[in-house]
Amino acid sequence: MLLHGLLLLLLLLAGTRWLWGQWKVQNLHLPPLAPGFLHFLQPNLPTYLLGLTQKLGPIYRIRLGLQGRLAFCLRMDLDLSLGDYSLTWKAHKKLSRLALMLGMRDSMEPLIEQLTQEFCERMRAQAGTPVTIHKEFSFLTCSIISCLTFGDKVHDSTLVHTIHDCVQDLLEAWNHWSIQILTLIPLLRFLPNPGLQKLKQIQEIRDNIVKQQLKRHKDSLVAGQWKDMIDYMLQGVEKQRDGKDTERLHEGHVHMSVVDLFIGGTETTATTLSWAVAFLLHHPEIQKRLQEELDLKLGPSSQLLYKNRMQLPLLMATIAEVLRLRPVVPLALPHRATRTSSISGYDIPKDTVIIPNIQGANLDEMVWELPSKFWPDRFLEPGKNPRTPSFGCGARVCLGEPLARLELFVVLARLLQAFTLLPPPDGTLPSLQPQPYAGINLLIPPFQVRLQPRNPAPQVLGEKSLTG
Protein backbone atom coordinates (compact mmCIF):
# COMPACT_ATOMS: atom_id res chain seq x y z
CA MET A 1 0.00 0.00 0.00
CA LEU A 2 2.81 2.39 0.83
CA LEU A 3 4.45 1.81 -2.55
CA HIS A 4 1.15 2.37 -4.36
CA GLY A 5 0.62 5.58 -2.42
CA LEU A 6 4.09 6.85 -3.37
CA LEU A 7 3.52 6.06 -7.03
CA LEU A 8 0.16 7.85 -6.95
CA LEU A 9 1.81 10.87 -5.33
CA LEU A 10 4.48 10.91 -8.05
CA LEU A 11 1.82 10.85 -10.74
CA LEU A 12 -0.12 13.68 -9.11
CA LEU A 13 3.02 15.81 -8.77
CA ALA A 14 3.97 15.11 -12.38
CA GLY A 15 0.51 16.05 -13.60
CA THR A 16 0.46 19.24 -11.55
CA ARG A 17 3.87 20.26 -12.84
CA TRP A 18 2.83 19.60 -16.43
CA LEU A 19 -0.40 21.63 -16.12
CA TRP A 20 1.47 24.52 -14.49
CA GLY A 21 4.04 24.52 -17.25
CA GLN A 22 1.33 24.48 -19.94
CA TRP A 23 -0.43 27.46 -18.36
CA LYS A 24 2.76 29.53 -18.19
CA VAL A 25 3.69 29.08 -21.86
CA GLN A 26 0.28 29.07 -23.54
CA ASN A 27 0.68 32.59 -25.00
CA LEU A 28 4.31 32.24 -26.10
CA HIS A 29 5.72 31.44 -29.54
CA LEU A 30 7.86 28.46 -28.60
CA PRO A 31 10.05 26.17 -30.71
CA PRO A 32 8.40 22.91 -31.85
CA LEU A 33 8.19 20.20 -29.18
CA ALA A 34 9.57 16.71 -29.79
CA PRO A 35 7.02 14.13 -28.56
CA GLY A 36 7.80 12.00 -25.51
CA PHE A 37 10.07 12.51 -22.53
CA LEU A 38 12.41 9.50 -22.60
CA HIS A 39 14.90 11.12 -24.98
CA PHE A 40 17.74 10.87 -22.48
CA LEU A 41 17.57 7.07 -22.64
CA GLN A 42 18.15 6.95 -26.40
CA PRO A 43 21.35 5.17 -27.50
CA ASN A 44 23.97 7.67 -28.68
CA LEU A 45 22.01 10.67 -27.47
CA PRO A 46 23.95 13.40 -29.39
CA THR A 47 23.37 11.63 -32.72
CA TYR A 48 19.72 11.03 -31.87
CA LEU A 49 19.19 14.71 -31.03
CA LEU A 50 20.94 15.70 -34.25
CA GLY A 51 18.46 13.52 -36.15
CA LEU A 52 15.55 15.46 -34.65
CA THR A 53 16.66 18.56 -36.55
CA GLN A 54 15.61 16.86 -39.79
CA LYS A 55 12.01 16.79 -38.51
CA LEU A 56 11.78 19.82 -36.25
CA GLY A 57 14.40 22.29 -37.46
CA PRO A 58 17.57 23.60 -35.80
CA ILE A 59 15.77 24.82 -32.64
CA TYR A 60 13.30 22.62 -30.82
CA ARG A 61 12.11 21.66 -27.36
CA ILE A 62 12.47 18.32 -25.63
CA ARG A 63 11.19 17.20 -22.26
CA LEU A 64 13.85 15.37 -20.23
CA GLY A 65 11.57 13.95 -17.58
CA LEU A 66 10.17 15.93 -14.67
CA GLN A 67 13.41 17.69 -13.79
CA GLY A 68 16.74 18.15 -15.54
CA ARG A 69 19.02 18.34 -12.52
CA LEU A 70 20.65 15.74 -10.32
CA ALA A 71 20.67 17.49 -6.97
CA PHE A 72 20.37 14.16 -5.20
CA CYS A 73 23.91 13.10 -6.04
CA LEU A 74 25.83 16.28 -6.84
CA ARG A 75 26.85 19.08 -4.50
CA MET A 76 25.22 21.56 -6.86
CA ASP A 77 26.12 24.60 -4.77
CA LEU A 78 29.83 23.84 -5.17
CA ASP A 79 29.93 22.13 -8.56
CA LEU A 80 31.61 24.01 -11.41
CA SER A 81 29.96 22.07 -14.23
CA LEU A 82 26.32 22.27 -13.15
CA GLY A 83 26.25 24.78 -10.30
CA ASP A 84 24.03 27.84 -10.57
CA TYR A 85 25.57 30.83 -12.32
CA SER A 86 26.34 33.35 -9.57
CA LEU A 87 29.09 35.63 -8.29
CA THR A 88 30.35 32.80 -6.09
CA TRP A 89 30.36 30.42 -9.05
CA LYS A 90 32.33 32.91 -11.13
CA ALA A 91 34.87 33.38 -8.33
CA HIS A 92 35.15 29.60 -7.99
CA LYS A 93 35.77 29.11 -11.71
CA LYS A 94 38.28 31.96 -11.80
CA LEU A 95 40.28 30.40 -8.96
CA SER A 96 40.31 27.00 -10.67
CA ARG A 97 41.35 28.47 -14.02
CA LEU A 98 44.12 30.53 -12.43
CA ALA A 99 45.40 27.45 -10.61
CA LEU A 100 45.56 25.55 -13.89
CA MET A 101 46.94 28.29 -16.12
CA LEU A 102 49.00 30.47 -13.77
CA GLY A 103 49.88 28.11 -10.95
CA MET A 104 50.97 25.35 -13.34
CA ARG A 105 52.17 27.57 -16.19
CA ASP A 106 55.86 26.73 -15.94
CA SER A 107 55.58 23.07 -14.95
CA MET A 108 52.65 21.83 -17.04
CA GLU A 109 54.36 21.33 -20.39
CA PRO A 110 57.57 19.71 -19.03
CA LEU A 111 55.44 17.39 -16.90
CA ILE A 112 53.29 16.28 -19.83
CA GLU A 113 56.42 15.76 -21.91
CA GLN A 114 58.03 13.66 -19.19
CA LEU A 115 54.98 11.47 -18.59
CA THR A 116 54.44 11.03 -22.32
CA GLN A 117 58.04 9.91 -22.78
CA GLU A 118 57.55 7.38 -19.98
CA PHE A 119 54.34 6.24 -21.69
CA CYS A 120 56.21 5.73 -24.97
CA GLU A 121 58.86 3.69 -23.17
CA ARG A 122 56.16 1.42 -21.73
CA MET A 123 54.69 1.01 -25.19
CA ARG A 124 58.13 0.30 -26.66
CA ALA A 125 58.48 -2.56 -24.19
CA GLN A 126 55.30 -4.04 -25.73
CA ALA A 127 56.39 -3.47 -29.33
CA GLY A 128 54.52 -5.64 -31.81
CA THR A 129 52.00 -6.85 -29.23
CA PRO A 130 48.44 -5.60 -29.73
CA VAL A 131 47.50 -3.22 -26.93
CA THR A 132 44.13 -1.84 -25.86
CA ILE A 133 45.23 1.71 -26.42
CA HIS A 134 42.34 3.44 -24.65
CA LYS A 135 43.31 1.89 -21.31
CA GLU A 136 46.85 3.16 -21.78
CA PHE A 137 45.69 6.65 -22.68
CA SER A 138 43.28 6.67 -19.75
CA PHE A 139 46.05 5.91 -17.27
CA LEU A 140 48.34 8.49 -18.89
CA THR A 141 45.78 11.31 -18.69
CA CYS A 142 44.94 10.35 -15.10
CA SER A 143 48.66 10.48 -14.25
CA ILE A 144 48.92 13.98 -15.73
CA ILE A 145 45.93 15.30 -13.77
CA SER A 146 47.18 13.61 -10.59
CA CYS A 147 50.61 15.19 -10.84
CA LEU A 148 49.26 18.65 -11.62
CA THR A 149 46.76 18.46 -8.78
CA PHE A 150 48.52 16.50 -6.05
CA GLY A 151 52.22 16.99 -6.79
CA ASP A 152 54.96 15.91 -9.17
CA LYS A 153 55.90 12.78 -7.23
CA VAL A 154 52.47 11.20 -7.45
CA HIS A 155 53.20 9.14 -10.56
CA ASP A 156 55.73 7.08 -8.59
CA SER A 157 53.10 5.88 -6.12
CA THR A 158 49.99 3.74 -6.13
CA LEU A 159 47.77 6.82 -5.72
CA VAL A 160 47.31 7.20 -9.47
CA HIS A 161 46.04 3.62 -9.72
CA THR A 162 43.61 4.27 -6.86
CA ILE A 163 42.33 7.48 -8.46
CA HIS A 164 42.08 5.88 -11.90
CA ASP A 165 40.07 2.94 -10.58
CA CYS A 166 37.78 5.31 -8.68
CA VAL A 167 37.12 7.43 -11.79
CA GLN A 168 36.34 4.31 -13.83
CA ASP A 169 33.97 3.02 -11.14
CA LEU A 170 32.23 6.40 -10.96
CA LEU A 171 31.67 6.57 -14.71
CA GLU A 172 30.37 3.00 -14.82
CA ALA A 173 27.97 3.62 -11.93
CA TRP A 174 26.84 6.96 -13.32
CA ASN A 175 25.99 5.49 -16.73
CA HIS A 176 23.90 2.64 -15.28
CA TRP A 177 20.19 2.78 -16.21
CA SER A 178 19.19 2.93 -12.54
CA ILE A 179 20.94 6.32 -12.30
CA GLN A 180 20.00 7.59 -15.75
CA ILE A 181 16.30 7.12 -15.02
CA LEU A 182 16.65 9.47 -12.05
CA THR A 183 17.54 12.23 -14.49
CA LEU A 184 14.05 11.85 -15.93
CA ILE A 185 12.14 11.20 -12.71
CA PRO A 186 14.22 12.50 -9.76
CA LEU A 187 11.49 11.67 -7.27
CA LEU A 188 12.29 7.99 -7.78
CA ARG A 189 15.36 8.54 -5.64
CA PHE A 190 13.14 8.11 -2.60
CA LEU A 191 12.51 4.48 -3.59
CA PRO A 192 15.04 1.68 -2.94
CA ASN A 193 17.77 1.85 -5.59
CA PRO A 194 20.92 -0.32 -5.30
CA GLY A 195 22.52 1.59 -8.18
CA LEU A 196 22.17 4.90 -6.35
CA GLN A 197 23.58 3.38 -3.17
CA LYS A 198 26.59 2.09 -5.10
CA LEU A 199 27.14 5.50 -6.67
CA LYS A 200 27.06 7.20 -3.28
CA GLN A 201 29.57 4.68 -1.90
CA ILE A 202 31.98 5.36 -4.77
CA GLN A 203 31.54 9.10 -4.28
CA GLU A 204 32.42 8.64 -0.62
CA ILE A 205 35.63 6.84 -1.62
CA ARG A 206 36.38 9.69 -4.04
CA ASP A 207 35.77 12.34 -1.39
CA ASN A 208 37.98 10.53 1.12
CA ILE A 209 40.86 10.52 -1.38
CA VAL A 210 40.48 14.26 -1.95
CA LYS A 211 40.12 15.02 1.78
CA GLN A 212 43.34 13.13 2.56
CA GLN A 213 45.20 15.15 -0.06
CA LEU A 214 43.75 18.43 1.17
CA LYS A 215 44.90 17.63 4.72
CA ARG A 216 48.38 16.68 3.50
CA HIS A 217 48.66 19.93 1.58
CA LYS A 218 47.39 22.10 4.44
CA ASP A 219 49.93 20.54 6.79
CA SER A 220 52.82 21.40 4.46
CA LEU A 221 51.58 24.69 3.02
CA VAL A 222 54.11 27.54 2.83
CA ALA A 223 52.72 31.02 2.22
CA GLY A 224 53.60 32.40 -1.22
CA GLN A 225 54.78 29.01 -2.55
CA TRP A 226 52.95 26.27 -4.40
CA LYS A 227 54.00 23.03 -6.02
CA ASP A 228 50.63 21.96 -7.44
CA MET A 229 47.07 23.14 -8.01
CA ILE A 230 45.80 22.31 -4.54
CA ASP A 231 48.50 24.48 -2.97
CA TYR A 232 47.57 27.34 -5.28
CA MET A 233 43.82 27.08 -4.63
CA LEU A 234 44.18 26.73 -0.87
CA GLN A 235 46.25 29.90 -0.78
CA GLY A 236 43.70 31.63 -3.02
CA VAL A 237 40.92 30.74 -0.57
CA GLU A 238 43.04 32.00 2.32
CA LYS A 239 43.63 35.33 0.57
CA GLN A 240 39.90 35.79 0.10
CA ARG A 241 39.33 35.28 3.81
CA ASP A 242 41.77 38.06 4.58
CA GLY A 243 40.37 40.37 1.92
CA LYS A 244 37.14 42.29 1.48
CA ASP A 245 35.50 40.05 -1.13
CA THR A 246 31.81 39.52 -0.48
CA GLU A 247 31.76 36.19 -2.32
CA ARG A 248 33.86 33.98 -0.05
CA LEU A 249 35.19 30.63 -1.19
CA HIS A 250 36.12 27.86 1.21
CA GLU A 251 37.82 24.47 1.25
CA GLY A 252 34.71 22.78 -0.15
CA HIS A 253 35.15 24.73 -3.38
CA VAL A 254 38.73 23.45 -3.69
CA HIS A 255 37.45 19.93 -3.07
CA MET A 256 34.91 20.13 -5.89
CA SER A 257 37.43 21.74 -8.26
CA VAL A 258 39.61 18.67 -7.83
CA VAL A 259 36.63 16.38 -8.45
CA ASP A 260 35.70 18.24 -11.64
CA LEU A 261 39.28 18.10 -12.91
CA PHE A 262 39.49 14.34 -12.50
CA ILE A 263 36.04 13.52 -13.83
CA GLY A 264 36.29 15.95 -16.73
CA GLY A 265 39.99 15.63 -17.53
CA THR A 266 40.72 11.90 -17.63
CA GLU A 267 38.35 9.99 -19.90
CA THR A 268 37.51 12.89 -22.22
CA THR A 269 41.10 13.40 -23.39
CA ALA A 270 41.82 9.65 -23.42
CA THR A 271 38.77 9.10 -25.62
CA THR A 272 39.82 11.86 -28.04
CA LEU A 273 43.30 10.34 -28.32
CA SER A 274 41.74 6.95 -28.99
CA TRP A 275 39.53 8.39 -31.74
CA ALA A 276 42.64 9.96 -33.30
CA VAL A 277 44.41 6.58 -33.40
CA ALA A 278 41.30 4.92 -34.85
CA PHE A 279 40.99 7.48 -37.65
CA LEU A 280 44.69 7.18 -38.48
CA LEU A 281 44.44 3.39 -38.66
CA HIS A 282 41.74 3.90 -41.30
CA HIS A 283 43.86 6.53 -43.07
CA PRO A 284 47.50 5.31 -43.17
CA GLU A 285 48.27 7.86 -45.88
CA ILE A 286 47.58 10.69 -43.42
CA GLN A 287 49.61 8.94 -40.74
CA LYS A 288 52.55 8.74 -43.17
CA ARG A 289 52.28 12.45 -43.97
CA LEU A 290 52.19 13.26 -40.25
CA GLN A 291 55.34 11.25 -39.64
CA GLU A 292 57.10 12.95 -42.55
CA GLU A 293 56.15 16.33 -41.09
CA LEU A 294 57.45 15.31 -37.64
CA ASP A 295 60.67 13.91 -39.07
CA LEU A 296 61.29 17.14 -40.99
CA LYS A 297 60.49 19.54 -38.15
CA LEU A 298 61.27 17.51 -35.06
CA GLY A 299 64.47 15.52 -34.58
CA PRO A 300 64.74 12.57 -32.16
CA SER A 301 66.29 14.73 -29.44
CA SER A 302 64.22 17.87 -30.06
CA GLN A 303 62.25 19.60 -27.37
CA LEU A 304 58.58 19.75 -28.32
CA LEU A 305 57.32 23.27 -27.61
CA TYR A 306 53.61 24.00 -27.80
CA LYS A 307 54.25 27.66 -28.60
CA ASN A 308 55.77 26.48 -31.90
CA ARG A 309 52.86 24.17 -32.73
CA MET A 310 52.01 25.95 -36.00
CA GLN A 311 55.27 24.60 -37.41
CA LEU A 312 53.39 21.28 -37.46
CA PRO A 313 50.32 22.37 -39.45
CA LEU A 314 49.14 18.90 -40.46
CA LEU A 315 49.29 17.68 -36.87
CA MET A 316 47.24 20.68 -35.72
CA ALA A 317 44.78 20.13 -38.59
CA THR A 318 44.42 16.46 -37.66
CA ILE A 319 43.68 17.32 -34.03
CA ALA A 320 41.11 19.89 -35.18
CA GLU A 321 39.43 17.34 -37.46
CA VAL A 322 39.24 14.68 -34.72
CA LEU A 323 37.71 17.26 -32.36
CA ARG A 324 35.23 18.27 -35.06
CA LEU A 325 34.02 14.73 -35.76
CA ARG A 326 34.22 13.50 -32.17
CA PRO A 327 33.92 16.58 -29.94
CA VAL A 328 34.91 16.28 -26.29
CA VAL A 329 31.45 17.47 -25.22
CA PRO A 330 29.05 16.68 -28.10
CA LEU A 331 26.28 18.28 -26.04
CA ALA A 332 27.45 21.44 -24.32
CA LEU A 333 26.84 21.76 -20.59
CA PRO A 334 23.32 23.06 -19.86
CA HIS A 335 22.84 26.81 -19.82
CA ARG A 336 19.89 28.46 -18.07
CA ALA A 337 18.24 31.62 -19.40
CA THR A 338 18.59 34.30 -16.72
CA ARG A 339 15.84 36.39 -18.33
CA THR A 340 13.14 36.05 -20.96
CA SER A 341 14.71 36.22 -24.39
CA SER A 342 14.35 34.92 -27.95
CA ILE A 343 16.29 32.83 -30.46
CA SER A 344 15.50 33.04 -34.19
CA GLY A 345 12.07 34.46 -33.44
CA TYR A 346 11.13 31.87 -30.82
CA ASP A 347 10.33 32.95 -27.26
CA ILE A 348 12.70 31.60 -24.62
CA PRO A 349 11.14 31.96 -21.14
CA LYS A 350 13.28 32.78 -18.14
CA ASP A 351 14.86 29.71 -16.48
CA THR A 352 14.64 27.67 -19.70
CA VAL A 353 17.51 25.16 -19.91
CA ILE A 354 19.34 25.50 -23.24
CA ILE A 355 21.66 22.74 -24.47
CA PRO A 356 23.72 23.62 -27.58
CA ASN A 357 24.33 20.59 -29.79
CA ILE A 358 28.06 20.89 -30.48
CA GLN A 359 28.15 17.80 -32.67
CA GLY A 360 25.31 19.21 -34.72
CA ALA A 361 27.26 22.43 -35.30
CA ASN A 362 30.35 20.44 -36.28
CA LEU A 363 28.39 18.43 -38.86
CA ASP A 364 26.33 21.28 -40.30
CA GLU A 365 26.27 20.94 -44.10
CA MET A 366 25.77 24.69 -44.40
CA VAL A 367 29.19 25.24 -42.80
CA TRP A 368 31.31 22.20 -43.62
CA GLU A 369 32.11 20.60 -46.96
CA LEU A 370 31.62 16.82 -46.74
CA PRO A 371 30.96 17.15 -42.99
CA SER A 372 31.05 13.40 -42.18
CA LYS A 373 34.39 12.80 -43.90
CA PHE A 374 37.69 12.63 -41.99
CA TRP A 375 39.62 15.25 -43.94
CA PRO A 376 42.26 17.15 -41.95
CA ASP A 377 43.32 19.10 -45.03
CA ARG A 378 40.16 21.19 -44.70
CA PHE A 379 41.94 23.05 -41.87
CA LEU A 380 45.08 23.74 -43.90
CA GLU A 381 43.36 26.46 -45.93
CA PRO A 382 43.54 29.65 -43.82
CA GLY A 383 40.21 31.22 -43.05
CA LYS A 384 38.12 28.65 -44.92
CA ASN A 385 36.83 26.73 -41.90
CA PRO A 386 35.80 28.13 -38.51
CA ARG A 387 37.17 27.10 -35.16
CA THR A 388 35.04 24.27 -33.82
CA PRO A 389 33.26 24.77 -30.46
CA SER A 390 34.23 21.24 -29.42
CA PHE A 391 34.97 22.16 -25.80
CA GLY A 392 31.63 23.84 -25.21
CA CYS A 393 30.70 27.50 -25.34
CA GLY A 394 29.86 30.51 -23.23
CA ALA A 395 30.47 30.80 -19.51
CA ARG A 396 30.55 27.02 -19.14
CA VAL A 397 33.22 26.35 -21.74
CA CYS A 398 35.45 23.47 -20.64
CA LEU A 399 37.81 24.62 -17.89
CA GLY A 400 40.50 22.18 -19.00
CA GLU A 401 40.53 23.06 -22.72
CA PRO A 402 44.09 24.49 -22.72
CA LEU A 403 45.38 21.42 -20.85
CA ALA A 404 43.53 19.02 -23.15
CA ARG A 405 44.84 20.71 -26.31
CA LEU A 406 48.38 20.56 -24.93
CA GLU A 407 48.00 16.86 -24.10
CA LEU A 408 46.62 16.04 -27.55
CA PHE A 409 49.51 17.86 -29.21
CA VAL A 410 52.32 16.33 -27.15
CA VAL A 411 50.98 12.78 -26.96
CA LEU A 412 50.12 12.46 -30.65
CA ALA A 413 53.40 14.05 -31.74
CA ARG A 414 55.52 11.77 -29.56
CA LEU A 415 53.44 8.69 -30.37
CA LEU A 416 53.69 9.17 -34.15
CA GLN A 417 57.33 10.14 -33.90
CA ALA A 418 58.16 6.92 -32.06
CA PHE A 419 55.74 4.41 -33.60
CA THR A 420 53.83 3.41 -36.70
CA LEU A 421 50.23 2.58 -35.82
CA LEU A 422 49.16 -0.77 -37.25
CA PRO A 423 46.05 -2.93 -36.86
CA PRO A 424 46.34 -6.24 -35.00
CA PRO A 425 47.64 -9.27 -36.96
CA ASP A 426 44.16 -10.22 -38.18
CA GLY A 427 43.88 -6.80 -39.84
CA THR A 428 40.75 -5.76 -37.95
CA LEU A 429 40.21 -2.02 -38.06
CA PRO A 430 38.36 -0.25 -35.23
CA SER A 431 34.79 0.84 -35.71
CA LEU A 432 34.39 4.55 -36.36
CA GLN A 433 30.84 4.54 -35.04
CA PRO A 434 30.36 5.69 -31.44
CA GLN A 435 29.48 3.02 -28.93
CA PRO A 436 25.68 2.90 -28.53
CA TYR A 437 24.87 3.67 -24.92
CA ALA A 438 22.63 5.97 -22.93
CA GLY A 439 24.77 9.02 -22.29
CA ILE A 440 26.09 12.29 -23.63
CA ASN A 441 29.62 11.30 -24.71
CA LEU A 442 30.76 9.68 -27.95
CA LEU A 443 32.51 6.62 -26.57
CA ILE A 444 34.75 4.63 -28.87
CA PRO A 445 34.23 0.84 -29.05
CA PRO A 446 37.21 -1.08 -27.57
CA PHE A 447 39.94 -1.90 -30.08
CA GLN A 448 43.58 -2.90 -30.23
CA VAL A 449 46.53 -1.45 -32.09
CA ARG A 450 50.11 -2.57 -32.73
CA LEU A 451 52.81 0.01 -32.11
CA GLN A 452 55.76 -0.66 -34.37
CA PRO A 453 58.87 1.30 -33.30
CA ARG A 454 60.21 3.64 -35.98
CA ASN A 455 63.39 5.14 -34.51
CA PRO A 456 65.57 4.82 -31.42
CA ALA A 457 63.86 6.19 -28.32
CA PRO A 458 64.09 10.02 -28.37
CA GLN A 459 65.93 11.71 -25.55
CA VAL A 460 63.82 13.59 -23.03
CA LEU A 461 63.97 17.38 -23.36
CA GLY A 462 67.03 17.57 -25.56
CA GLU A 463 68.94 20.70 -26.45
CA LYS A 464 67.35 21.26 -29.81
CA SER A 465 63.89 22.83 -29.96
CA LEU A 466 61.26 22.72 -32.66
CA THR A 467 62.58 26.01 -33.95
CA GLY A 468 66.10 24.67 -34.34
N, C-alpha and C positions, 0 to 999 in steps of 0.2 A: 504493500500500500504506500509506503514511504517513497519508493522509487517511482510509482505511478504519479504520486503527487508532485514530485520534483519535475518529472517530464511535462506534466500539465502546466506547471509554473513556467517552465522554459518556453513552452509554446505560447502562453499568454504574453510573456515579456517580448517574445519575438514579434508577435502580432501587433502589440502596442507600438513597438519601435518602428515597425514598417508603416503603420498608419500615420504616425507622427511625421515620419520622413516624407510620406506622400503629401501630407497637408502643407508642409513647409515649401515644397518645390513645385506645387501645382501651377503657379503662375510664371514660372521661369522657362526660358528657352534653353533646354539642356541638351547635351550630346545624346545620340542614340544609346539605348540600354541593351547590352547583351543579355539574352535570357539566361535564367539560372543563377545559382550562387555557389556552385562547387568548382569554379574555375581553378582555384588554387590547387586542386587535386589532379589536374590534367598532367599527363606525362609531358616533360619538356615544356614547362610553362611559358618561357619567353617565345618559343616558336609557335605555340598555340595562340598566344595573344597577338603575335604578328599576323597570323592567319585571319584573325577577326577583322583586321583592317580591310580585307578584301570584301567583306560583307557590310561593314558599318562605317568605313571611312577612317581617316587617321586619328580622329578624336572620338572616343566613345566611353561609356560608363560600364563598369562591371560591379557586381555586388560580391564581395569576398566575405560571405557569412554575415554574422550579426555585428562583428567588431573586427577591425583590422589591426589590433595591437595585442601584444603578448605580455601584458603587465604582470601576469601570473608567474613568469619565469625570468623576467629581465628587470634589473634595477633601472627602470626607465628614467628616474630622476638624475641618474649619474651616467647613463649610457650615451656615448658620442654618436653612435649610428642612428638610434631611434629616439633619443631623448627630445623633449620639447625644445623648440627654438626659443632661446631666452638669453638675457645678458650673461647669466651664469654658464649656459651652454657655450656661448661664444668665447668666454674666458677660458673654459675647460679645453675647447678645441685649440685655441691659440697656444696654451701652455703645452699641449701634446705636440703640436706642429713645431714649436720652437725647440722642444726637446729633441725631436727627430732631425730637424734641419740645422739648428744652431749648435745644440749640445753635442751632436754626433758628426758635425760637419767635417772635421779633420780626420776622424777615425773610421768613418763609414766605408769609404771606398777601399782603403787598404785592408780592412777586415773582410769585405766581400771578396776581394782578390785572393786573400790568404785562404779563406774557407773554400773558395772555388778551386784553387790549386790542389788543396787536400782532397776535394771531391774527385778531381781528375786523376789523382794518384790512386784512389780507391778503385776507380773505374778501369785504370790501366792494369791493375792487379787482376781484373776479371776479363781481360781482353779476349775477345772471340766468344765469350760465353753470353748467351742471351740474358739480358737483365730487364726487370720490370722498372722502367726508367722513372715512372711517376713516384714510386716509393723512394727512390734515391733523391729526386728533386724535392720531395716533401721533407725529408730529413735535412737536406741542405738549407732550405728556406727557414725551417724551424731553428736550425743552428744559428743562422744569421740574426733572426729576431731575438733569440735568447742572448746572444753575445751583446747586441746593441742595448738590450733592456736590462740584463742582469750582470753584465761584466764580461771582459774579454777572455776570462779563463774558463767560462762556462763550458765551452766545447770540449774540454778535457775531462769532464765529469759525466755522471749518469743523469744529471738534471735534464739535459736536452732530450734524452730518451723518455724520461718521465713526462715532460711537457708534451712531447710529440704524441705519445700514447693517449694523453688526456685530451688533446685537441681532436684526435681521430675518434675517440669515444664520444666526445661532445657532438661532433658532426653526424655520426651515425645515429645517436639518440635523437638529435634534433630533427633529422629527416624521416624518422619513423612515422607511420600513418597516425599512431595514437597521439602524437604531438601536433602533426600537421592539421588534424581535424579541429584542434583547439583554436587554431587561427580563425576558423570559420565559425565555431560555436564556443567562445571562451567560457560560457557558463558550465560547460561539461567538465571543467576542471574540478568542480565540487563533487563529481562522482569518482568512484575508485578507478585509478588509472596507473597500472604498473609502469607504463612507459614514462609518465610524468615523474613518478617516484625515482626511476632510474636516472632521468635527466637531472633532477635536483641533487642526487647523490654525486653525480659526476661534477656538477657545478660546485659542490662543496669541496671536492678534491681539488678542483681548479683554484678555488678561493684560498684554500689552505696553502697551496704552493706559492701564490702571490703574497699572502700575508707573511709567510716565512721570509721571503725575499725582502719585503718592505722592512721587516724588523732588522734583518741583517744590515740593510743599507742605513737605517736610522742609527744603528749602533756605531757605524764606522764613518758617518757623515762628517766632512770637514767643510766649514763655511767657505764659499768661493771656489770650491773645487768639485769636479764631478768626473766620474769615469764611465758612466753609462746614463741611460735615459731616466732611470729611477732616481738617481742622485740629482739630476737636473730638475726633475719635476718636484721632488720633495723640497728642494731649496726654493723653487718658484712658489710653492704653497706657503712656505715660511715667510717669504718676502711679502706676500699678500696679507698675512696676519699682522705684520708690522706696519703695513701701509694704511692708506685711507680708502682703499677700494671697497665699494659697497657690495660687490658680488664676490663673496669669499669662497675660495675653494678649500677643500680639506683632503685628508689622506684617502678618503673613499673615491675621490675623483682620480687620483693617481692609480688606485687599484683598478678602476674600470678602464682607464687608458691602456694599461698593460693587457687586460683581457681583450680589448678591441684589437690591439696590435697583433696578438697571437691568433685570434680567430680570423681576422681579416687579412693577415699578412703571411700566412703559411700556405694553405691549400690554394688560394687564388693564384699566387705567383707560380707555384709548382704545377698547377693545371695549365697555365699559359705556356710554360716551358715545355710541357708534355705535348700540347697541341702543336707547338713549333716543330718539335722532333717528328711528329706524325706527318705534318704537311711536307717536311723535307724528305721523309722516306718516300712519299708519293711523287716528289719532284726532285730527283737526284741531280738534274741539270742545274737547278737553282742552288743546291748544296755545293756543287762543284764551283759555281761562280763565286759563292760566298768564300769558299776556301782559297780560291785564287786571289780574291780581294784581301783576305787576311794575310796570306803569304806575301803579298806585295807591300802592304802597309805595316804589317806587324811581324817582326822577327821573333824567333823562339825565346829570346831573352828580353823582349821589349816590355816596358811598363804600359799597361792598358789604362789610358786616361779618358774618363768619360767626357771631359771638356773638349776632347778632340774627336768626339764620336762622329762628326760629319765627314771625317776623312774615311769613314766606312759607310758610304751611302747605301749600298745594297743591304748591309746588315740592318741599318736603321729602317729601311723600307720593308724588309722582311718582318721585323718586329711590329711595325705599324700595320702590316697586312694581317698578321696573326691576331692582333688586338682588334682589328676591324671585324674579322670573321668570327672570332671567339672572344668577345669582350669580357673583361674581368667581372663586370657587373652588368649582365645583359638587361636586367631591369634596374634602373637607378633606385637608390634608397628613397622611400616615400617622402614627399614634400607635402606640407599642409598649408592651404591658402589662409593667410592671416587676415584677409579681408575679402569681401565680395569683389569678383573681378570677371574677366571674360577672356576666352581664347577662341580666335577665329569666328567670332560672332556668337559663340555659345556662352551662356551664363555659368559662372563657376562660383557657387555659394561659399561663404566663409566656412572654414574648417573642412572643406573638401580635401580628401587625400589625393594627390596627383602623383602618378608613377610614370616617368618618362621611359619609353621602351628604347633603350640604347641599341639593342640588336636591330630593331626596326629601322632606326636612323642609319645604321651602318650598312643596311641592305636595301636602302631606298633606291629604286631604279631611276628616280628623278635626279639623283645626285651622283650615283656611281655607275660607271660603265661595267657591264658584266658583273653585277654585285656579288654573285655567289661563287665566282671563280677566284682561286688563290693566284694572285698576280701581283707580286711585290713591285714590279716595274711601274705600276700605276703611280707610286709615290716618288719615282725618280724624276718626274716632270714637275719642275717648280711651279707652284701656284695652281696646278690643275685639280688637285684633290684636297679637300678640307682636312683639318685635324679631327680625328675621330674622338667622340666623347666617351671613350671606352672605360674610363674610371669614374663615370658619373658626371654630375653637373650641379651648378649652383652651390649653395652653402654647404651641402652635404657631399661634395666631391670627395673622393677617396683620400683620406689623410695620408696614406702610404704610397701615393702615386710616384713621387720622386724616388723613393726607395725601390719600388717595384721596377720602374724603368731602368734604374741602375743595375739591379739584379739581372734583368733580362739581357741587358747589353753585355755585362761581364761574363755571365754563365754561358750564353750562346757563343760569344767570341772565343772563349777558352775551350769550350767543348768542340767546336768545329775546327779550331786550330790544332787540337790534339788528336781528334778522331774523325774517321769517316763513319757515318751512320748507315747501318745496313739492316735489312730485315733478318729475322731468325732463319736458320738453315732451310726451313720448309718454304721460305719465300713469302710468308703471310704478311700482308701489309695491314696496318691498323685501320680500323673504321674511322672515317671522318665525320660520322654522324654522332651528335651528342648522345650520351647515355640516357635512355628514357627513364625518368624518375620524377617524383613529385617534388619540385623545388625550383629555385630561381637561378641556379648556376648551370652552366653548360659543361657538365662533367664528361671527361673523355673515357671511353671504354678501356679497360686494362689491355695493355699490349707490351710486347717485348721488343728490344732492339739490340743488335750487336754493335759494339764500339770497337772498330778496328783502328789501332794506333797508326798515326801518320808519320810523326816525327819523334825524335827524342823528347823526353819530358822537358817543357820550358822551365827556365829558372824563375823563381819567384821574385818579382819586383827588381828586374835587372836595371842596368844603367841607362839603356836606350829607351826612349819614350816613343809614343806613336808619331810624334812630330820629327823624330830623328831620321 
